[in-house]
Amino acid sequence: MLRLILFFICLPLVFCHAAENELFLKDNLKFAKPGDYLVTMQNKNYSLLLVRSVEAGQISVEEITVPAVRLPSKPGFSWKRWIQEGAPKNSSWLLYKIKLPEGTMQQAYSYTRNEWVVVPQTQNFLSTLLNLKMQRIPQEERKRVGLKHSNDRPDDRPLWEPKLVFEGKTVPGVAFCAWRARWPKDGSGLSGKVIEAYLPKEEGSYPAYFPYWMEVIGMVGKAKVRIVDAGSLL
């Protein structure tokens, strides 16, 4: 479910205008297009998230998970081809139906189990996150590359930026904005934790409403989810 949450963090056009210091994720769902997809990596598992349909008042998203050890390591592997072959060796295949513009989950179906499933409130992270107010991280508080200066001179180290991969190829020179929010104390695994997400500053050839890095601060070792590929027209 955490991987699905990440699917809806980015804005569609220019994200770092001076006046844009707040972000409500539920507002982004209307920009999704059928065939858009991304692939996340977390805890040695890949999850492919695919926009299946966008209709009046509802969006359907499929989440297909596969352990990394089950995929071939040879060069030339294609996520599109993997899906077209029926996602062999997957461990889970779910369909989520999300109500717009509220950003609330209406239904969840498991293709693995061939039945509709109920998502407990304590695990329904998606609805909470989509309605969470995120604040832009100030420039002076962002992570930077290299060792920090030992004196009081201004910190001129370059900002740390995640890697953006589209259709299997790294897109160079993409600048990101960083956003932060604190999860409400709801008894879930994210209760009270700080979430940081990195979003492209501007739209390019890649789908621009995707997140390309996310960290959950305050968990053991920091929970990190990275986007290893993204694409469209799947």
N, C-alpha and C positions, 0 to 999 in steps of 0.2 A: 504493500500500500504506500510506503514511503516513496518508492520509485514513481508511482502514479502521481503523487503530490507534486513532484518536481516538474511534471509535464506542463504545468500551467503557471509558471512564475514570470515569464518574460512579457514585455510590452511589444507591440507590433512595429512601431516606427522609431522615433527618437526618444531615448529613455532618460537622458541626463540633462534636460533643460533645467535651468536654475530654479524654476518654480515647481518642478516635479520632484517633490521630496517625500511623497507618500504613494503607496501602491496597494491597491486592493486586487488580489489575484482573480477574483470572480469576474472582473470586467474583461479579462483577456480571452475567455472561452469563445466569444463570438468571432474571433479572428482565426480560429482553427479551420483547416481545410481537409476534406477527406483525402487520405493518402499520405498526409504528413506523418512522419515517424521519428522516433529517437531511440537510441540504445543506451541504457545505463549500465554501469558496473558497480556492484556493491557486494562485499563479502564473498568474492569469487563466484558470483552469479551475474549473468547478463539478463536484462529484461528489455524486450522490445515493446515500445508503446506506440500504438497505431490508432490514428483517428479513422474510425470506420465510417461514420456518417455524422453530418451536421444538419439538423432539421429544425423547424420552428419550435423553439422552446426546449430543445434537447440535443445533447451531443453524446455519441457512443464511442467509447475508447476501449481497445483490446490491449491486455497486458500479457505477454508471453515470456515466461522465465525459463532459462536453461542454465545448468551449471557449466562453468567455463571448461571443465575437463571433458565435457561431452561434445564439444565442438572441434572440428579439425583445425590444426595449427598451421596448415600449409598456406602459402601466399595465395591471394586471389579469392579468399572467402568472401561471399557476398550475402549480406543480410536480406536483400531483396530475393535472391535465389533461394535462400533458406526458407523464407516464408512461402514462396511459390511452391516449394516442395513439401509443404505441410508442417514446417517447423519440427523436423525430426529430433527425437530425444529430449523434447521439452519436458519440464517438470510441472508446469502449471500454465493454464490458458484461461484467462478470465475476460469477461465483457462487463463494462460499467456503463450505465446510463445515468447522465447527469442533467439535472434540470437547470435551464437558463431563465433569467439571469441570476437566480439565487445562488447557483453553485452548489446545490445540494444533491447528494446521490439518491437516485430514485430506485434503481435496481442493480443487482449484480448477478451474473450468470457464470457458472463454471463449466467450460467445455470439457475439462478433465473429468468432472464428476457427472456431467450431463444433467445439471439441475440448477435452479435458482438458489442463491445462497443469501443468508442474512449477515450483514456486517454489523457487529455490536457497536454501540455508541462509543465505547472506549477505544475502538479500533478505527472509527470513522474519521481518520485524520484529514481526509480530503476536504470535507465540508468545513471543518474548522479552519484549515489553512486558506481556503479560497475566500473566507470572510475576515481574514486577519489583516490588520493594518501594518504594512511594512514601511520602514523608514530608510531613506538612503544613508549609507555610511559616509560620514564626512571624509574628504580626501586625506586629511591628516591622520585619520584612524585606520586607513587601509593597510593591508599587508604590502611589504615591499621586498625587492630582490636584493640580496647581498647583506653584508654585515652592517650593523648600525654604527654610526660615527660615535666615537668616545667623547667628543667635545660638544659644545652647545651650538655648533653651526647648523644651519637649516638642513633638514633631511632631503637630499636631492636624489636618493636612490629611486630607480624606476619602480612603478607600481607592479605588483604581482598580477598577472592575468592568466586565466585558464586557457587551455587549448580548445579551439573550435574546429571540429571535424565535420565535413559535409560530404555525403556520398563517398566515404572512404578516404577523402583527401583533406589534409590540414589546410585551413584558410588562414593565410598569414596576415598580420597587422590588424587584427580585430581588437578594438578597445572595449572594455567592459565597465559597467556600473555595478556597485555592490550595495545590497540591501540587507536589512536586519530586522528581525522581529522576535518577540518573546512569546513562546507558546503558553496558553492559559494553563492553570493548574487544574487539570481535568482527570488526573489519575492514569493517564496514558503513558507510554514510554517516552513521549516528548514533553511531559508535564514540566512547566517552568523553564524549559531549555531555550537558549538563544539560537536562532537559525540565521545563517548568512547565505545569501544567494548571489551569484554573479550573472548578469544579463548583458547582452551586447548593447552598446550605446546606440547603434544605428542598424537599420535594416539593410541586408545585402542579398546575395543570391540564395542564402540559407534561410530557413524558416526562423524569423526573428523573435517569435514569442516563446522559444524554447530556453530553458536554463541550461547552462553548460558547466556549472559547478555548484555544489551546495554542501555546507557543513552544518552539523548540529553540535554546537559548543556546549560543554558541560556534561557530555557523556564520556565514558572511559575511552581514551585514545582518540576522541573526536570521531563521530560518525560522518564519513565522507561518501558522497555519491558523485561520480563523474560521468559525463556524457561522452561516450567513446565514438559515437557516430550519429548522424541525423540525416534526414532526407525528405523527399516529397514524391508524390505520384506513385506510391506503392499500392 
